[in-house]
Amino acid sequence: MTKYQLLFIIENGIDDEAKEAVVTKFTDLIASLGGTVTTVDKWGTRKYAYPINYKTEGYYVRMLFEAEPTVPQEVDRQMRINENIVRQLITKQA
């Protein structure tokens, strides 16, 4: 299995329970696709370098996981259709 890093920004306007639900949803998604999440690092609310959709802050989460090469494509697809995700980036770890 390959190691990946997933960094994503959650909409800051939702409550803390909803933010936790988004993190849990994608942790469960990776597990259901046969991957294993090794680390979930919640960075919290941070300012953007530039406004995104007229907003200046977002809730940042970094997740490390191991999975087959097809899993990141599905995770990225699911994140693109989720209205609470502002941005996401999946990179392969060395």
Steps between C-alpha positions, in 0.01 A plus 500: 500500500609855427519779758306820431448838664160668477468867591155653485319814614152483648257791479546700821135609517368161616494391865763280666286185490455535124876549453565185701239316291682599178833371637335176614327456162828506309682288757225238463507532121872419486448204733208369295713511184763279664740768621622580850514848650816536707474863618230767515646839588241775551677833457188701582386834362760693303500802273524451125784659306233651275117507514321189374132544418506835686613331823831542680515202740462124485543190717811307392542122538801286403454126465763234433383166360614188318294363214500350154561742209130515405383628841622864470297547181177401677580711808570801277173444310299481822666817634424696184125434536489581874383857553687532833845440345662821372827354365677163507840367400619139497872434461700178494753464781857389432 
